[in-house]
Amino acid sequence: MRKRETITIHGHTLVTIERLLNNAVEMVSRPVHLETVMSGGWSNINILARAGSRRLIIKLPGLRTNCISRTYDGLFANTLVLSEKNICPRPIELGSLDDIYRTPFFILEYEEGHIPDKIEYLSREELASISAVLAHLRGCRLPHVETYQHPSEYLKTLLAGLDARTRHLQRSERVEDYVQQLMQDCVGLGAYLDSNCDWSRQSLVHGDLQESNILLLSHGEARLLDLEACFMGDPAFDLAYLVCQRAGEWSESDSLLPDLIRKEESTRVRLQIPLALVSVIAWSIEYLHWSEQGCVEPVIKRSHSQRDVIDYIEHKIRQLERFSENWYLA
């Protein structure tokens, strides 16, 4: 484990972040002691902390705040509601550090458990706990999330968001090529999805369901993490996303996590996979853009090399193109 003095996040050592955090918190008893930086996804830096006997997770942005501003207001509001249903850990406080960029932070209650490495290696009991928490999520409502009556509406939002956010700083030639390629591959996809996917069963959708956003508790329950991408749509999207975001080869003939996806759901999930792939690719291109611009915090870049991200994007684009004959020929 690296020493606290050698880890730099948003220009500060953990020692400095600890001091700034103790000056900022109001809902947590002080002193807050930062213990270690935990592994996570591409969006956030998670720090395990302790305040007396209480264990906490401190979230800080994965992007440098001098490149793009962000807040945790939406995530805090979502988790405040969903934690009451035992769907996610309980939020405690959000605020900003008293530094030059007013770096935002978000504090959650720590729950003992582990993040699964690969979903296909989980036991039936663990998959059943994930199914149960997803069922609870579908039965919830959040007041401020977007509702999409048709998959083409969500597709349009994904592509417009990618185009807008990657124009924040000048795109590299590589990122420009990926954006244009994705746009071209999606010509006709919206009409195909609207014709084949039934989004009449409106439910709350996680929107970014992957292994790093699932917490398996020691007593057998599951929790969902990072619920800021939630929307109202077809719940089959989450299962399609979970299937297609994984690295490695996958084809239409492969089984769809049979212990997690019921047989009667499999067709509905398969039809959502192109849309889920677009979401996966769009976010990966956006991450590559910020990485090339030097906006990704080094502690995250150490876990995800630029070469790995490029390989992942190209692999997922190839997967999408194998599906694309379905709407090109329609």
Residue, then its C-alpha position, 0 to 999 in steps of 0.5 A: m500500500r502506498k503511503r498517504e503522503t505519496i497519493t495525490i488527488h486533485g493536487h492534494t495528498l491524502v493528509t491535505i484532503e483529510r484536513l480540508l475534509n475535517n474543516a468542511v464536514e458538518m454531519v459527521s463527527r470529527p476527526v475524520h481519518l482517511e484510510t485508503v483509496m479503494s478500487g472503483g470505476w472511471s467516474n469517482i475516487n472512493i476513499l475508505a475513512r473512519a470517524g470514531s467507530r463509524r466507517l465511511i466512504i468518501k467520494l471525490p470526482g475522477l475528473r480534475t475539477n479545473c477541466i469540468s465542474r460537477t456536483y453530487d446533488g443528483l446522486f445524493a438525492n437519488t441515494l437518499v430515497l433509495s437507501e430507505k428501501n435498502i437498495c444502496p448505502r445510506p448517504i450522509e453528507l455532500g459538500s465541497l472542499d475549501d480549495i481553489y476549485r471547491t472540489p465536491f465530496f460525497i459521504l456515504e455509510y460504509e457497508e461490509g461486503h465485496i465488489p464482484d470481479k466477474i458476474e458470471y462467476l457468482s453463485r446462484e445465491e449471490l445472483a438471486s440477491i442481485s435479482a432481488v435488489l433490482a426488483h426493489l429498484r424497479g418498484c421505486r420512483l424518483p422525482h427528478v429523473e428523466t422518463y423515456q417512453h421509447p428507446s429512440e428517445y434514450l438513444k438520442t439523449l446518449l448521442a447528443g450528450l456524447d457530442a456535447r461533452t466531447r466538444h468541451l475541449q477540442r477532440s483529438e482525431r482519434v476521438e473524432d473518428y470514434v464519435q463519427q463512427l458511432m453516429q454512423d453505426c446508429v443510423g436507423l437504430g432508433a426506428y429499429l428499437d422502437s419497432n422491436c422493443d416494448w418500453s410500455r413497462q416503465s420502471l426505474v432503471h439503474g443505467d450503469l449496471q456493472e460489476s463495480n456498481i454492485l456490492l455483495l454484503s457479507h450477510g447475503e444481501a446486495r446493494l447498488l452503487d453510483l445511482e446517478a444515471c437512473f432513468m425511467g424506461d424498460p428494466a431489461f436495459d439494465l440486464a442488457y447493459l450488464v451483459c454487454q459491458r463485460a470485456g471479451e467476446w460475446s455473440e447473439s447465440d451466447s447464453l445470457l447469464p441464465d441464473l440471473i436472466r429468466k428464460e422469458e426475459s431473454t428475448r427482451v434483454r437481447l433486443q436491448i443489447p444494441l442500445a446498451l452497447v451504444s451507452v457503453i461505447a459513448w461513455s468509454i469515448e467520453y472517458l478517452h477524451w478526458s484522458e487525452q486532455g489530461c483531465v483524469e485523476p492519476v489515481i484512476k488512470r493507473s487502474h485503466s491505461q489509455r491503451d486498455v480504453i482504446d482496445y475496449i472501445e474498438h472491441k465494443i464498436r465491432q460488437l455493435e457493427r455485428f448487430s447493425e445489419n439488423w437495422y441497416l437491412a430493415 
